Amino acid sequence: MQSIEIIIASFYLFFGIIIGSFLNVVSLRYDTGDSILGRSMCLSCSKELKWFELIPILSFISQFGKCRDCKEKISWQYPLVELFTGIIFLGIFLKFSDLLLVSIQQLIVISVYFMVVFSILIVIFVYDLKYKIIPNDLVYTFSTLALAGIFFDPATFQVSIPTLLPFLSGPIFFLFFFSFWFFSRGTWMGLGDGKLALGIGWLLGLSFGITAIILSFWIGAFISIILMSIPLLNFKGKRLTMKSEIPFGPFLILGLLLVFFFNINILNFIL
């Protein structure tokens, strides 16, 4: 990797970490009535935080994961989301870094597109994990952006009418999850997962989308087995059992990320 690429890659990483700090605020304040632009404060003692207490990751480390005043523990969500977002943004650059040889404008456009898409998915990931629900506003925005992506290629700046299969990929995946929701009356799967799968189909296409969904089931089963088999582990403070409700949205998003960044296509091994 040349020096200019290292500089740009570092920018993507640190910019992602900063955006991750903002995504933490969005996920915590979404649908609470609080403005996402309001001043940050300690959730335990309500003390307004100083600027040096808001430096992503570094503030958490320097304060040993505790509030400077009340000494209550700060959630690990903050540094993990910040770091995760930084890695995602870095991954976007590494995936499309070849565009540096073609056009910096194309790299910027496609980077911004996927930064917005994955930022929305990160908020959905955190929110669904905490509250077991996928907000309609966020998932509809994600699906709309994914749908727009099949009509416009940000890498070439060309608008085109897609073939029928890429357009149908989203509805096919939605109907798959809708059937789970409908026949189980919402006990097996939430309808929000179907709405999320709609966007995944449009973003990845049929074969890669199938891979993402298969991986999400595998990841979900693997993590659930671990949580149930190790007594010391628990989910949201409760011992996990076969009857426990586990949000599936985060697993769908993890499957999507694995397929997107590593170009995994299980169908290539089957067919």
C-alpha positions as a printed NumPy array, in Angstrom:
array([[  0.   ,   0.   ,   0.   ],
       [  1.438,   3.354,  -1.049],
       [  1.771,   6.291,   1.319],
       [ -1.197,   8.158,  -0.194],
       [ -3.362,   5.066,   0.255],
       [ -2.263,   4.748,   3.89 ],
       [ -3.183,   8.394,   4.503],
       [ -6.614,   7.986,   2.899],
       [ -7.214,   4.676,   4.698],
       [ -6.36 ,   6.342,   8.035],
       [ -8.804,   9.132,   7.235],
       [-11.586,   6.613,   6.568],
       [-10.814,   4.823,   9.84 ],
       [-10.761,   7.924,  12.041],
       [-13.721,   9.495,  10.256],
       [-15.659,   6.288,  10.886],
       [-14.757,   6.363,  14.58 ],
       [-16.079,   9.938,  14.827],
       [-19.286,   9.014,  12.988],
       [-19.605,   6.005,  15.305],
       [-19.738,   8.391,  18.263],
       [-22.638,  10.184,  16.586],
       [-24.378,   6.87 ,  15.829],
       [-24.229,   6.059,  19.538],
       [-26.163,   9.234,  20.227],
       [-28.719,   8.429,  17.522],
       [-29.308,   4.888,  18.794],
       [-29.729,   6.088,  22.39 ],
       [-31.968,   9.082,  21.663],
       [-34.   ,   7.713,  18.761],
       [-37.739,   7.856,  19.477],
       [-37.181,   9.248,  22.995],
       [-38.126,  12.856,  22.243],
       [-34.569,  14.042,  22.917],
       [-32.788,  15.913,  20.155],
       [-29.762,  14.148,  18.687],
       [-28.089,  17.583,  18.612],
       [-28.433,  18.192,  22.356],
       [-25.467,  18.217,  24.726],
       [-24.235,  14.847,  25.907],
       [-24.507,  13.947,  29.571],
       [-23.839,  11.057,  31.912],
       [-26.814,   8.696,  31.927],
       [-26.298,   8.023,  35.645],
       [-25.727,  11.445,  37.233],
       [-26.984,  13.65 ,  34.342],
       [-23.799,  15.738,  34.423],
       [-23.132,  17.585,  31.168],
       [-19.964,  16.2  ,  29.641],
       [-16.938,  18.328,  28.772],
       [-15.343,  18.191,  25.318],
       [-12.428,  16.075,  26.557],
       [-14.908,  13.497,  27.874],
       [-16.353,  13.055,  24.382],
       [-13.236,  12.038,  22.46 ],
       [-14.182,   8.713,  20.797],
       [-12.543,   5.64 ,  22.375],
       [ -9.751,   7.676,  24.054],
       [-12.066,   9.229,  26.66 ],
       [-13.403,   5.789,  27.573],
       [ -9.874,   4.435,  27.997],
       [ -8.515,   7.441,  29.926],
       [-11.48 ,   7.351,  32.33 ],
       [-11.184,   3.575,  32.776],
       [-14.736,   3.144,  31.501],
       [-16.269,   5.264,  34.278],
       [-17.872,   8.686,  34.646],
       [-15.377,  11.23 ,  36.005],
       [-17.887,  12.497,  38.593],
       [-20.184,   9.703,  39.766],
       [-17.761,   6.86 ,  38.907],
       [-20.574,   4.776,  37.413],
       [-19.522,   2.42 ,  34.647],
       [-19.927,   3.63 ,  31.069],
       [-21.466,   1.125,  28.672],
       [-19.041,  -0.735,  26.409],
       [-21.456,   0.11 ,  23.624],
       [-19.738,   3.478,  23.146],
       [-16.192,   2.381,  22.231],
       [-17.365,  -0.789,  20.473],
       [-19.743,   1.059,  18.136],
       [-17.101,   3.722,  17.473],
       [-14.436,   1.133,  16.643],
       [-16.856,  -1.005,  14.627],
       [-17.919,   1.976,  12.523],
       [-14.295,   2.926,  11.94 ],
       [-13.497,  -0.592,  10.724],
       [-16.561,  -0.58 ,   8.442],
       [-15.544,   2.731,   6.877],
       [-11.986,   1.46 ,   6.436],
       [-13.398,  -1.652,   4.783],
       [-15.337,   0.539,   2.335],
       [-12.12 ,   2.21 ,   1.248],
       [-10.234,  -1.085,   0.912],
       [-13.057,  -2.576,  -1.171],
       [-13.126,   0.323,  -3.62 ],
       [ -9.528,   1.566,  -3.386],
       [ -8.927,   0.622,  -7.029],
       [-11.105,   3.607,  -7.944],
       [ -8.162,   5.814,  -6.896],
       [ -6.605,   4.877, -10.235],
       [ -9.784,   5.794, -12.101],
       [-11.409,   8.802, -10.444],
       [-11.295,  10.232,  -6.933],
       [-14.81 ,  11.586,  -7.534],
       [-16.168,   8.097,  -8.125],
       [-14.467,   6.863,  -4.956],
       [-16.009,   9.698,  -2.941],
       [-19.518,   9.149,  -4.314],
       [-19.546,   5.387,  -3.769],
       [-17.924,   5.798,  -0.341],
       [-20.533,   8.319,   0.817],
       [-23.321,   6.061,  -0.445],
       [-22.135,   3.032,   1.518],
       [-21.151,   5.106,   4.556],
       [-24.749,   6.316,   4.804],
       [-26.16 ,   2.832,   4.178],
       [-23.979,   1.137,   6.776],
       [-24.444,   3.943,   9.318],
       [-28.187,   3.299,   9.173],
       [-27.586,  -0.43 ,   9.556],
       [-25.336,   0.117,  12.584],
       [-28.061,   2.13 ,  14.32 ],
       [-30.589,  -0.604,  13.478],
       [-28.138,  -3.202,  14.834],
       [-27.745,  -1.439,  18.186],
       [-31.402,  -0.448,  18.52 ],
       [-32.728,  -3.93 ,  17.723],
       [-30.234,  -5.501,  20.109],
       [-31.348,  -3.19 ,  22.94 ],
       [-35.096,  -2.945,  22.341],
       [-35.897,  -5.956,  20.119],
       [-37.54 ,  -3.821,  17.451],
       [-36.423,  -2.386,  14.125],
       [-37.574,   1.236,  13.659],
       [-39.657,   1.68 ,  10.506],
       [-38.11 ,   5.037,   9.597],
       [-34.617,   3.581,   9.563],
       [-35.377,   0.333,   7.758],
       [-37.483,   2.127,   5.112],
       [-34.63 ,   4.569,   4.507],
       [-32.185,   1.695,   4.158],
       [-34.462,  -0.147,   1.725],
       [-35.01 ,   3.012,  -0.333],
       [-31.269,   3.6  ,  -0.649],
       [-30.716,  -0.06 ,  -1.558],
       [-33.434,   0.148,  -4.214],
       [-31.915,   3.337,  -5.618],
       [-28.593,   1.524,  -5.882],
       [-29.912,  -0.933,  -8.476],
       [-30.922,   1.963, -10.741],
       [-27.78 ,   4.066, -10.271],
       [-24.181,   2.868, -10.245],
       [-22.192,   5.395,  -8.17 ],
       [-18.928,   3.941,  -9.489],
       [-19.722,   4.827, -13.101],
       [-22.278,   7.628, -12.569],
       [-24.659,   5.797, -14.879],
       [-28.407,   5.37 , -14.517],
       [-29.849,   2.188, -15.961],
       [-32.97 ,   0.07 , -15.783],
       [-32.11 ,  -3.177, -13.993],
       [-33.186,  -6.604, -15.154],
       [-36.147,  -8.169, -13.392],
       [-34.154, -10.452, -11.073],
       [-32.266,  -7.756,  -9.107],
       [-35.553,  -5.902,  -8.605],
       [-37.368,  -9.051,  -7.444],
       [-34.588, -10.08 ,  -5.041],
       [-35.861,  -7.731,  -2.338],
       [-39.521,  -8.836,  -2.465],
       [-38.472, -12.506,  -2.576],
       [-36.553, -12.191,   0.681],
       [-39.32 , -10.118,   2.24 ],
       [-41.914, -12.784,   1.427],
       [-39.651, -15.461,   2.905],
       [-39.536, -13.703,   6.268],
       [-43.128, -12.551,   5.981],
       [-44.219, -16.213,   5.826],
       [-42.364, -16.901,   9.099],
       [-44.057, -13.908,  10.706],
       [-47.514, -14.673,   9.297],
       [-47.757, -18.391,  10.093],
       [-46.211, -18.023,  13.559],
       [-48.224, -14.875,  14.315],
       [-45.016, -13.051,  15.096],
       [-43.581, -15.619,  17.524],
       [-40.813, -16.949,  15.241],
       [-39.81 , -13.775,  13.478],
       [-40.68 , -10.095,  13.573],
       [-42.012,  -8.292,  10.525],
       [-39.148,  -5.828,  10.857],
       [-36.752,  -8.604,   9.857],
       [-38.669,  -8.989,   6.602],
       [-38.401,  -5.256,   5.924],
       [-34.673,  -5.467,   6.579],
       [-34.359,  -8.481,   4.253],
       [-36.105,  -6.434,   1.549],
       [-33.232,  -3.953,   1.507],
       [-30.63 ,  -6.711,   1.769],
       [-32.013,  -8.319,  -1.39 ],
       [-31.811,  -5.052,  -3.297],
       [-28.347,  -4.239,  -1.981],
       [-26.726,  -7.631,  -2.591],
       [-28.819,  -9.261,  -5.285],
       [-30.277, -12.756,  -5.221],
       [-27.286, -15.103,  -4.883],
       [-25.276, -12.922,  -2.485],
       [-28.488, -12.139,  -0.596],
       [-29.206, -15.848,  -0.144],
       [-25.678, -16.258,   1.222],
       [-26.173, -13.37 ,   3.669],
       [-29.395, -14.888,   4.983],
       [-27.888, -18.37 ,   5.32 ],
       [-24.921, -16.902,   7.198],
       [-27.258, -14.936,   9.47 ],
       [-29.04 , -18.144,  10.5  ],
       [-25.719, -19.901,  11.091],
       [-24.35 , -16.994,  13.14 ],
       [-27.57 , -16.726,  15.131],
       [-27.612, -20.45 ,  15.891],
       [-23.924, -20.475,  16.852],
       [-24.176, -17.498,  19.209],
       [-27.433, -18.776,  20.751],
       [-25.894, -22.187,  21.471],
       [-22.908, -20.531,  23.147],
       [-25.131, -18.301,  25.291],
       [-27.297, -21.237,  26.338],
       [-24.459, -23.657,  27.005],
       [-22.231, -21.458,  29.183],
       [-23.919, -20.692,  32.544],
       [-21.923, -17.511,  33.189],
       [-23.114, -15.9  ,  29.969],
       [-26.462, -14.181,  29.735],
       [-28.418, -11.997,  27.354],
       [-29.479,  -8.581,  28.69 ],
       [-29.114,  -9.782,  32.281],
       [-31.223, -12.921,  31.832],
       [-30.299, -16.565,  31.461],
       [-30.901, -17.611,  27.874],
       [-33.205, -20.582,  27.195],
       [-34.916, -22.07 ,  24.125],
       [-37.904, -19.805,  24.847],
       [-35.864, -16.608,  25.054],
       [-36.57 , -13.909,  22.488],
       [-33.446, -12.939,  20.564],
       [-33.508, -10.141,  17.956],
       [-32.585, -11.479,  14.535],
       [-31.857,  -8.14 ,  12.858],
       [-28.237,  -7.961,  14.093],
       [-27.535, -11.409,  12.628],
       [-28.962, -10.335,   9.263],
       [-26.713,  -7.296,   9.291],
       [-23.653,  -9.365,  10.204],
       [-24.434, -11.741,   7.338],
       [-24.752,  -8.786,   4.965],
       [-21.412,  -7.32 ,   6.081],
       [-19.563, -10.622,   5.676],
       [-20.907, -11.092,   2.158],
       [-20.311,  -7.474,   1.131],
       [-16.719,  -7.19 ,   2.309],
       [-15.506, -10.731,   1.598],
       [-17.566, -11.523,  -1.517],
       [-18.799, -14.798,  -0.034],
       [-21.188, -16.737,  -2.234],
       [-22.222, -20.083,  -0.802],
       [-24.029, -20.975,  -4.031],
       [-20.656, -21.221,  -5.79 ],
       [-19.8  , -24.163,  -3.536],
       [-23.173, -25.841,  -4.   ],
       [-23.803, -25.425,  -7.724]])
